[in-house]
Amino acid sequence: MASKNVKKNVSAAKKKLRAEFKRSRAKLIKSEKEVARFIEKNPGKAITIAAGIGATIAAGIAAAVIKHKKKGR
């Protein structure tokens, strides 16, 4: 009896997961299209945003490397 309940619960969870995956994928595709439109309409802003994100990531990596080197001493 317990194994039937487990199978039923697993089946229901799989169904919910598939539905959520489908919704998430649709949202991602929509967002991707919106970003592409923004880039086409605002190439200067897009480059500035990308540069800012890149600089932030580079600064984070540099800080992590420096911190790691200090711990190694």
C-alpha positions as CSV (number, residue, x, y, z in Angstrom):
1,M,0.0,0.0,0.0
2,A,2.8,2.4,0.9
3,S,4.6,1.8,-2.4
4,K,1.5,2.8,-4.3
5,N,1.3,6.0,-2.4
6,V,5.0,6.7,-3.0
7,K,4.5,6.0,-6.8
8,K,1.5,8.2,-6.8
9,N,3.4,11.0,-5.1
10,V,6.4,10.7,-7.4
11,S,4.1,10.7,-10.4
12,A,2.3,13.9,-9.2
13,A,5.7,15.5,-8.4
14,K,7.0,14.7,-11.9
15,K,3.8,16.2,-13.5
16,K,4.2,19.4,-11.5
17,L,7.9,19.6,-12.3
18,R,7.3,19.2,-16.0
19,A,4.6,21.9,-15.9
20,E,6.9,24.2,-14.0
21,F,9.8,23.5,-16.4
22,K,7.6,24.3,-19.3
23,R,6.5,27.7,-17.7
24,S,10.1,28.5,-16.8
25,R,11.3,27.8,-20.3
26,A,8.6,30.0,-21.8
27,K,9.5,32.8,-19.5
28,L,13.2,32.4,-20.4
29,I,12.5,32.5,-24.1
30,K,10.3,35.6,-23.7
31,S,13.0,37.3,-21.6
32,E,15.6,36.4,-24.2
33,K,13.5,38.1,-26.9
34,E,13.0,41.2,-24.8
35,V,16.7,41.5,-24.2
36,A,17.4,41.1,-27.9
37,R,14.9,43.9,-28.7
38,F,16.5,46.1,-26.0
39,I,19.9,45.6,-27.5
40,E,18.7,46.4,-31.0
41,K,16.9,49.6,-29.8
42,N,19.6,50.7,-27.4
43,P,23.1,49.4,-28.5
44,G,25.0,52.1,-26.5
45,K,23.2,51.3,-23.3
46,A,23.6,47.6,-23.9
47,I,27.4,48.0,-24.3
48,T,27.6,50.2,-21.2
49,I,25.6,47.7,-19.1
50,A,27.7,44.8,-20.4
51,A,30.9,46.7,-19.6
52,G,29.6,47.4,-16.1
53,I,28.7,43.8,-15.5
54,G,32.1,42.7,-16.9
55,A,34.0,45.1,-14.7
56,T,32.0,44.0,-11.6
57,I,32.8,40.4,-12.3
58,A,36.5,41.1,-12.9
59,A,36.7,43.1,-9.7
60,G,35.1,40.2,-7.8
61,I,37.5,37.7,-9.2
62,A,40.4,40.0,-8.5
63,A,39.3,40.5,-4.9
64,A,38.9,36.7,-4.5
65,V,42.4,36.0,-5.9
66,I,44.0,38.6,-3.6
67,K,42.2,37.2,-0.6
68,H,43.2,33.7,-1.5
69,K,46.9,34.8,-1.9
70,K,46.8,36.5,1.5
71,K,45.5,33.4,3.2
72,G,48.3,31.3,1.5
73,R,51.1,33.4,3.1
